[in-house]
Amino acid sequence: MSSDNERSEDPGTGAPEQLALIRETVRKAKVPRAKPRTWRGAALAKERPVARVLVNKGVLHLDQYFDYAVPEELDADAQPGVRVRVRFGAGARNVRGGRREGGGLIDGFLVERLTESDYPGALAALAYVVSPEPVLGPELLALSRAVADRYAGSLADVLQLAVPPRNGRAEAKPSPEPLPPPPAPTAGSWERYAQGPAFLRALAEGGAPRAVWTALPGPHWPEEIARAMAATLASGRGALVVVPDGRAAGRVDAALTELLGRGRHALLTADSGPEKRYREWLAVRRGSVRAVVGTRAAMFAPVADLGLVAVWDDGDSSHSDDNAPFPHVREVLELRAAYGRCAFLLGGTNCTVEAAQLVESGWALPLRADREQLRIAAPLVRTVGDGELARDGAARAARLPSLAWQTVRDGLREGPVLVQVPRRGYAPRLACERCREPARCRHCAGPLQAPDQRDLDCAWCGRAETAWHCVACGGSRLRARIVGARRTAEELGRAFPAVPVRTSGRDHILDSVPDVPALVVSTPGAEPVAEGGYAAALLLDGWAMVGRPDLRAGEEALRRWTAAASLVRGQPEGGTVVIVAEPTLRPVQALVRWDPVGHARRELAERAELGFPPVSRMASVTGSPEALAAFLTAVELPPDAEVLGPVPVPGAETGRPRRPGDAPPGESWERALLRVPPGSGAALAAALKAAQAARMARGSGEQVRIRVDPPDIG
């Protein structure tokens, strides 16, 4: 297209006049000629010209608010809760015209507007408001501060977990109008629990009951969670449920949609994608939706008028965040229930020691079914021990016990059969060869290990053990072995060549399988749901799970077993579970009796006697030997604190990705455990935070890694 018609006949005519006109127009403009870089010469807001900002710097010595001046042009958008960009690190010398200038741009949140600042020097101006959308409310800010203090972390790090990244397209779209409260639901399958209907009534009437719910095995738990959420919505309040993974979230999402229809709840999972997830999060913050189902990050969801917080399967490691300051969903929801005075529901087919402690302390009440209902819902559990394996010719030839082979064959006539195979790489805990009692240190009761296959030492305090003997039976021989799980699964496939075999594991996890005969081989936590339930289940190599070098090995093994067995049909329908493990082990006996609560109570009593978490509070400090020694010298611990260690930290295995807490390649790290009795946990966290902040402020070389309430202490 030609532009000749748009050109002046005399190119030189008119150009100077136009430029002069533009310059004159700029001179007469009333808008201050301030640069957004510093807003030099710009007028400040007439009311509340000071903005208190939390800068996005996760270092502990900067865990505080900073004051900035609010230019008049940003007055309308610079409201509490919005995202802003500020200049940071200019220094007190770079002041021009009473305004601090310079420094690099950094993100932050505007916390509040003030009339004047308590800082005596010159203030820098807000660079600009990223978005006028207020995303950080007072309740979320208070919760984040409480979490940061509990875990010896910074507020900025917690807000990184609590507030999702901004998405402009999602923010530009309006959220739907909120729907009126639904009617209170019927009790449904909650009738199977003696206190179930009363719990729902309390929620529907606006009450705040706290319960530890031991769910019956079977497929009903998503519907029961949905009914608890619906009862809370009926009272005009909001509800929040956090589950371990996207598969569980999908099941609760489907149950809630079937019960109440669409538009009443939001699904917050990583699988949704950043734009959709942020759009759902905004709908919750704006009050359009008052019910949330999500995974770990949803524990901070800003639900309006929160009436119920619930967590399913709190023993799952997915509930513990791998980013600083490493909060746990259960603890965060406990804080929300306490500060928000809302109902609390901790549910699962198993019972963790922390859940048992909540009941023992009276903070929550038990919610479970009687033995008659349990006999109807639970499958028959049978065991195959080492003695039977030694006498079983089939087990020696095919590495599959006769009882297990018969159970699988009978189950395949009725439907699919689940085979749970432990993951590779479990390192066994040392135990008495005679009675299987875990071998523990005489000084701190930590687990004993034999790194060089000969000398014993403690994994906690590092002291050598030269004359160990079992405190239970007096034996002096130790045992540590792992049955080849993968080879056992291969032998199982060869034993039934005409049956299709499906696998579910880390690389490929199945959501569900049809109700047709098939062998489903799965690693713990990846078991797909079978339509109509599994006809039978085979839990292989139980010793590999119980023998891990972890304080929670027995509890975790029982949790994995009950989760898999809960997918099997009830005993009246012929459901059978065979576990290949020593029958005398406490977790195995708890599975046979289907008594996870009793197992948790006994574990809690033993930990109270030995001073183990959760009765005590612990923190781990990890780093290079030099940095760790300097930190332990500088930190002012509470008088009742006990230091265990330091001991070397095993490095990452060759060929496997480095996990949080692993030493960098080629470096040797050490770890010390700090233990305090009940009531001193806050003092311990404050001391660790102060010491770490002081080291960062001085630039004292390499820093250490602090984790309060570590999930794995050996």
LUMLO-168821 format. One record per residue (C-alpha): x, y, z. Coordinates in steps of 0.05 Angstrom, whole numbers, padded with zeros to 5 digits, always signed. Each point is the difference from the previous one (the first is absolute). Example, Ala and Ser with C-alpha at 12.3 -4.5 7.8 and 13.67 -1.06 7.14 Angstrom:
# LUMLO-168821
+00246-00090+00156
+00027+00069-00013
# end
This chain:
# LUMLO-168821
+00000+00000+00000
+00028+00068-00020
+00005+00056+00050
+00013+00056-00050
-00069+00030+00012
+00016+00008+00073
+00065+00039-00010
+00004+00075-00001
+00017+00032-00066
+00058+00035+00034
+00034-00048+00048
+00037+00056+00034
-00062+00041+00013
-00036-00010+00066
+00050-00046+00034
+00031+00054+00046
-00069+00026+00017
-00024-00069+00020
+00061-00013+00045
-00008+00068+00032
-00073-00014+00013
+00017-00066+00034
+00052+00033+00044
-00048+00055+00020
-00054-00051+00016
+00048-00038+00045
+00020+00064+00036
-00072+00018+00016
-00019-00070+00024
-00017-00004+00074
+00023-00072+00007
+00068-00001+00034
+00058-00020-00045
+00021-00054+00048
+00037-00061-00023
-00031-00066+00022
+00070-00022+00019
+00002+00046+00061
-00063+00044-00005
+00048+00059+00008
-00040+00063+00014
-00067-00035+00001
-00051+00021+00051
-00016-00051+00054
-00069-00026+00018
-00039+00050+00042
-00025-00053+00048
+00042-00056+00029
+00062+00014-00044
+00041-00057+00030
-00005-00072-00024
+00025-00056+00044
+00028-00054-00047
+00023-00071+00009
+00055-00010-00051
+00010-00067-00033
+00067-00015+00033
-00001-00067+00034
+00063+00013+00042
-00014-00001+00074
+00036+00065+00019
-00047+00038-00046
-00063-00033+00027
-00033+00067+00016
-00042+00054-00032
+00029+00060-00037
-00033+00068-00009
-00007+00034-00068
-00031+00065-00023
-00064-00003-00042
-00001+00046-00061
-00067+00034-00012
-00009-00035-00066
+00003-00068+00034
-00046+00020+00058
-00062-00035-00028
+00034-00066-00017
+00049-00005+00058
-00048-00033+00048
+00016-00052+00054
+00010-00069-00028
+00022+00018-00071
+00064-00021-00034
+00051+00056-00009
+00069+00012-00028
+00050+00040+00042
+00072+00022-00003
+00041-00036+00052
+00072+00006+00024
+00014+00073-00019
+00035+00019+00064
-00011+00061+00044
+00050+00044-00039
-00038+00000-00066
-00052+00053+00018
-00023+00056-00047
-00054+00050+00016
-00019-00036+00064
-00013-00064-00039
+00044-00062+00002
+00019-00024-00070
+00035-00059-00032
+00000-00074+00016
-00026-00059-00038
-00073-00014-00015
-00030-00055+00042
-00070-00028+00011
-00039+00009+00064
-00068+00004+00033
-00030+00065+00027
-00021-00018+00070
-00031+00065+00025
-00004+00075-00012
+00024+00048+00055
-00004+00074+00014
+00074+00004+00018
+00060-00046+00005
+00040-00016+00062
+00063-00002-00043
+00037+00066+00010
+00035+00002-00067
-00023+00014-00071
-00047-00050-00032
+00003-00028-00070
-00064+00002-00041
-00040-00059-00024
+00023-00015-00071
-00068-00024-00023
-00059-00043+00018
+00003-00066-00037
-00075-00011+00006
-00057+00033+00038
-00025-00069+00020
+00008-00009+00075
+00026-00070+00010
+00028+00003+00071
-00055+00009+00052
+00010+00010+00075
-00019-00072+00017
+00049-00030-00050
+00054+00048+00023
-00010-00020+00074
+00000-00074-00018
+00063+00006-00041
+00035+00037+00057
-00020-00055+00049
+00026-00054-00047
+00066+00037-00010
+00011+00007+00075
-00017-00073+00013
+00048-00027-00052
+00057+00051+00012
-00010+00029-00070
-00013+00066-00034
-00068+00029-00016
+00020+00012-00073
+00015-00075-00009
-00068-00019+00029
-00036+00049-00046
+00036-00031-00059
-00038-00064+00018
-00065+00034+00020
-00012+00048-00059
+00004-00030-00070
+00037+00037-00055
-00041+00053-00036
-00033-00014-00067
-00025+00062-00035
-00052-00035-00043
-00031-00036+00059
+00000+00065+00041
-00036+00038-00055
-00059-00048-00001
-00056+00013+00051
-00018-00055+00048
-00071-00027+00001
-00052+00022+00050
-00002-00041+00063
-00055-00052+00007
-00047-00002+00060
+00016-00052+00054
-00024-00071-00018
-00046-00040+00045
+00031-00043+00054
+00016-00070-00027
-00024-00065+00029
+00049-00042+00041
+00008-00052-00055
+00058-00048+00015
+00017+00042+00062
-00054-00043+00033
+00052-00055+00006
+00036+00042+00053
-00032+00009+00068
+00017+00074+00004
-00004+00012-00076
-00071+00030-00005
+00013+00044+00061
+00064+00026-00031
-00037+00020-00064
-00055+00034+00041
+00051+00040+00039
+00030+00025-00066
-00068+00017-00029
-00019+00039+00063
+00063+00043-00002
+00040-00039+00052
+00075-00012+00001
+00011-00073+00019
+00071-00029-00004
+00005-00074-00018
+00052-00052-00018
-00037-00045-00048
+00023-00072-00011
-00036-00015-00064
-00027-00069-00016
+00033-00035-00059
-00036+00005-00066
-00018+00052-00053
-00045+00044+00043
+00049+00050+00030
-00004+00051-00058
-00075+00003+00007
+00005+00007+00076
+00048+00059-00008
-00047+00031-00050
-00058-00005+00049
+00041+00032+00055
+00016+00058-00048
-00073+00006-00022
-00023+00003+00073
+00049+00057+00012
-00024+00037-00062
-00072-00008+00024
+00019+00041+00062
+00022+00058-00045
+00074-00013+00013
+00059-00023-00042
+00035-00068-00002
+00071-00021-00018
+00025-00071-00012
+00072-00018-00016
+00018-00069-00028
+00068-00030-00018
-00003-00002-00076
-00040+00017-00062
-00032-00068-00004
-00031+00007+00069
-00020+00071-00015
-00036-00024-00062
-00040-00051+00039
-00022+00053+00051
-00015+00048-00057
-00044-00050-00034
-00037-00017+00064
-00012+00073+00017
-00024+00015-00071
-00048-00059+00003
-00027+00023+00068
-00006+00075-00012
+00009+00012-00075
+00051+00045-00034
+00019+00070+00020
+00003-00009+00075
+00072-00020+00010
+00070+00012-00029
+00052-00053-00016
+00071+00023+00015
+00052-00049-00026
+00064+00007-00040
-00032-00041-00056
-00048+00057-00016
+00054+00045-00030
+00021+00070+00023
-00056+00040-00033
-00058-00045+00021
+00028-00010+00070
+00009+00075+00010
-00070+00013-00027
-00029-00050+00050
+00042+00030+00056
-00026+00070-00017
-00072-00025+00002
+00014-00025+00071
+00033+00065+00022
-00056+00043-00030
-00053-00041+00037
-00032-00030-00062
+00016-00070+00025
+00001-00022+00072
+00024-00072-00006
+00069-00023-00021
+00028-00069-00015
+00074-00001-00014
+00069-00027+00012
+00055+00026+00046
+00002+00074-00022
-00075+00006+00011
+00012+00000+00075
+00007+00076-00006
-00062+00010-00043
-00034+00065+00021
-00069-00030+00012
-00050+00052+00025
-00032-00012+00068
+00035-00067+00008
-00041-00051+00038
+00037-00066-00012
+00071-00020-00016
+00014-00073-00015
+00060-00041-00020
-00002-00071-00028
+00057-00049+00013
+00044+00047+00040
+00056-00052+00002
+00014+00006-00074
+00067+00033-00014
-00033+00045-00053
-00031+00041+00056
+00069+00025+00021
+00026+00056-00045
+00071-00007-00028
+00010+00075-00003
+00021+00044+00058
-00023+00004+00054
-00029-00070-00014
-00070+00006+00031
-00045-00061+00009
-00073+00002-00020
-00024-00029+00066
+00036+00052+00041
-00023+00058-00044
-00073-00022+00003
+00006-00008+00076
+00021+00073+00002
-00058+00020-00044
-00049-00038+00043
+00027+00032+00064
+00005+00072-00025
-00063-00003-00042
-00041-00039+00050
-00025-00047-00053
-00012-00075-00003
+00058-00048-00011
-00002-00069-00032
+00061-00045-00006
-00018-00063-00038
+00031-00063-00028
-00005-00075+00000
+00062+00001+00044
+00016+00040+00063
+00065+00038+00008
+00035+00011+00066
-00015+00075-00006
-00074-00016-00009
+00002-00044+00062
+00033+00056+00039
-00056+00048-00020
-00051-00048+00030
+00044-00016+00060
+00007+00074+00017
-00075+00013-00008
+00010+00050-00057
-00042-00045-00045
-00050-00056+00011
+00003-00069-00033
-00049-00015-00057
-00001-00074-00020
-00046-00059-00011
-00013-00059+00046
+00029-00070-00012
-00064-00026-00032
+00003+00052-00055
+00075-00013-00008
-00010-00074-00010
-00049+00015-00057
+00045+00050-00035
+00070-00029+00010
+00029-00059-00038
+00028-00063+00031
+00075+00009+00014
+00046-00060+00001
+00075-00003+00012
+00059-00039-00027
+00061+00002+00045
+00073-00020-00009
-00012-00068+00033
-00054-00017-00050
+00043+00025-00058
+00057-00046+00022
-00047-00061+00001
-00037+00019-00063
+00028-00036-00061
-00039+00045-00048
+00030+00061+00032
+00071-00027-00007
-00011-00018-00073
-00042+00058-00026
+00011+00050+00057
-00076+00001+00009
-00031-00032+00062
-00053-00052-00011
-00051+00040+00040
+00012+00062-00042
-00002-00040-00065
-00067-00032+00020
-00029+00067+00020
+00020+00032-00065
-00028-00058-00040
-00067+00002+00037
-00003+00076-00005
+00011+00001-00075
-00065-00039-00008
-00039+00058+00029
+00037+00062-00024
+00067+00037+00001
+00054-00015+00051
+00046+00053+00028
+00073-00015+00013
+00038+00052+00041
+00075-00002-00011
+00046+00045+00042
+00043+00050-00036
+00072-00016-00013
+00053+00034+00041
-00028-00009+00070
+00059-00005+00048
-00019-00047+00058
+00003+00018+00073
+00040-00048+00043
-00042-00043+00045
+00007-00060+00046
+00004-00064-00040
-00042-00038+00051
-00058+00047+00018
+00007+00056-00053
+00004+00055+00053
+00034+00061-00032
+00072+00010+00023
+00006+00067+00036
+00055+00041+00032
+00006-00005+00076
+00014+00074+00007
-00053+00035-00043
-00043-00058-00026
+00018+00016-00072
+00004-00055-00053
+00064-00039-00005
+00035-00008-00067
+00060-00036-00029
+00028+00043-00057
+00060-00045-00011
-00038-00064+00012
+00039-00011+00065
+00002+00056+00051
-00065+00023+00031
-00015+00073+00015
-00061+00044+00012
-00031+00038-00058
-00020+00057+00047
+00057+00014+00049
+00056-00038-00036
+00023-00040+00061
+00030-00068-00012
-00034-00062+00026
+00046-00058+00016
-00043-00045+00045
-00070+00003-00027
-00053-00048+00025
-00075-00001-00009
-00038+00032+00057
-00061-00043-00015
+00028-00071-00005
+00074+00007+00016
+00023-00021-00070
+00066+00024-00027
-00008-00013-00075
-00026+00052-00049
-00039-00007-00064
-00006+00044-00062
-00025-00027-00065
-00045+00019-00058
-00036-00050-00044
+00006+00017-00074
-00067+00033-00013
+00007+00008-00076
+00021-00073-00009
-00059-00022+00042
-00048+00038-00045
+00031-00032-00061
-00010-00069+00030
-00072+00017+00014
-00011+00017-00073
+00031-00066-00021
-00045-00038+00048
-00062+00026-00036
+00020+00006-00074
-00071+00004-00026
-00020+00060+00043
+00013+00072-00022
+00049+00037+00044
-00006+00076+00010
+00051+00042+00037
-00007+00066+00037
+00060+00037+00027
+00038+00065+00000
+00007+00007-00075
-00070-00022-00017
-00055+00001+00052
-00069-00028-00016
-00061+00034+00027
-00047-00060-00005
-00006-00069-00029
-00063-00036-00025
-00034-00056+00038
+00030-00057-00041
+00051-00053+00020
+00070+00030-00003
+00063+00006+00042
+00014+00072+00020
+00072+00008+00025
+00009+00066+00035
+00050+00036+00045
-00026+00028+00066
-00042+00062-00011
-00012-00012-00074
-00056-00052+00007
-00056+00013-00049
-00073-00005+00021
-00036-00062-00026
-00072+00007-00021
-00038-00041+00051
+00063-00012+00041
+00056-00050-00006
-00016-00073+00011
+00066-00010+00037
+00066+00034+00016
+00070-00026+00010
+00048+00043+00042
+00070-00024-00015
+00065+00009+00037
-00028+00030+00064
+00069-00001+00033
+00026+00049-00052
-00051+00052+00023
+00004-00013+00075
+00077-00003-00002
+00012+00070-00027
+00048+00043+00042
-00055+00048+00022
-00035+00014+00065
-00066-00004-00038
+00016-00066-00036
-00054-00041+00036
-00052+00055-00004
+00015+00012-00074
-00003-00074-00017
-00068-00007+00034
-00025+00061-00037
+00022-00028-00067
-00031-00068+00015
-00067+00028+00024
-00004+00046-00061
+00009-00060-00046
-00045-00046+00040
-00055+00053+00002
-00007-00009-00075
-00019-00073+00009
-00072-00024+00007
-00026-00014+00070
+00005-00068+00032
-00075-00016-00012
+00014+00009-00075
+00060-00046+00002
+00055+00053+00003
+00066-00028+00025
+00068+00032+00013
+00064-00040+00008
+00061+00035+00029
+00069-00031-00005
+00031+00023+00065
+00018-00026+00068
-00067-00008+00037
+00029+00021+00067
+00018+00070-00023
-00044+00053+00032
-00022+00033-00066
-00019-00068-00029
-00042-00017+00061
-00034+00068-00004
-00018-00015-00073
-00027-00069+00016
-00044+00029+00055
-00012+00063-00041
+00018+00042+00060
+00041+00061-00024
-00023+00041+00060
+00027-00051+00049
+00066-00002-00038
+00005+00077+00002
-00015+00002+00074
+00055-00050+00016
+00049+00037-00044
-00018+00065+00035
+00010-00031+00069
+00069-00026-00020
+00021+00067-00030
-00023+00036+00063
+00044-00047+00041
+00061+00010-00045
-00011+00075-00014
-00014-00009-00075
-00044+00046-00042
-00056+00019+00001
+00004-00001+00076
+00064+00040-00006
+00017+00052-00052
+00060-00010-00046
+00038+00039-00051
+00055-00023-00047
+00058+00045-00019
+00040-00023-00061
+00062+00028-00034
+00074-00007-00009
+00038-00019+00063
+00030+00069+00007
-00065+00038-00010
-00038-00047+00046
+00051+00006+00056
-00001+00076-00006
-00076+00002+00002
-00005-00045+00061
+00051+00043+00036
-00038+00065-00016
-00072-00022+00012
-00030+00015+00069
-00042-00062+00012
-00053-00006+00055
+00029-00028+00065
-00038-00066-00008
+00024-00012-00072
+00041-00063-00015
+00048-00004-00059
+00007-00068-00033
+00058-00009-00047
+00026+00025-00046
+00004-00061-00046
+00017-00006-00074
-00057+00007-00049
-00002-00052-00056
+00010+00031-00068
-00045-00009-00060
+00004-00067-00034
+00036-00003-00067
-00047+00010-00058
-00057+00027+00042
-00022+00073+00005
+00022+00039+00060
-00055+00006+00052
-00010+00058+00048
+00049-00008+00057
+00050-00042-00039
+00072+00024-00001
+00025+00029-00066
+00041-00048-00043
+00069-00009+00027
-00015+00033+00068
-00010-00031+00069
-00055+00028+00043
-00018-00012+00072
-00065+00004+00038
-00017+00016+00072
-00067-00012+00033
-00025+00050+00052
-00053-00027+00047
-00042+00038+00051
-00057-00023+00046
-00072+00021-00010
-00011+00075+00008
+00069+00020-00025
-00013-00008-00074
-00013+00075-00012
+00063+00019+00038
+00041-00049-00041
-00027+00027-00066
+00013+00072+00022
+00071-00016+00020
+00015-00035-00066
-00030+00057-00040
+00039+00052+00038
+00066-00036-00008
-00010-00012-00074
-00021+00073-00011
+00062+00025+00037
+00045-00043-00043
-00033+00025-00064
+00005+00072+00022
+00075-00007+00014
+00012-00040-00063
+00032-00055+00041
+00016-00046-00057
-00039-00062-00017
-00069-00006+00031
-00032-00061+00031
-00067-00031-00017
-00052+00001+00057
-00062-00043+00001
-00048+00001+00059
-00038-00065+00011
+00036-00039-00055
-00041-00058-00027
+00060-00046-00003
+00049-00001+00058
+00024-00072-00008
# end
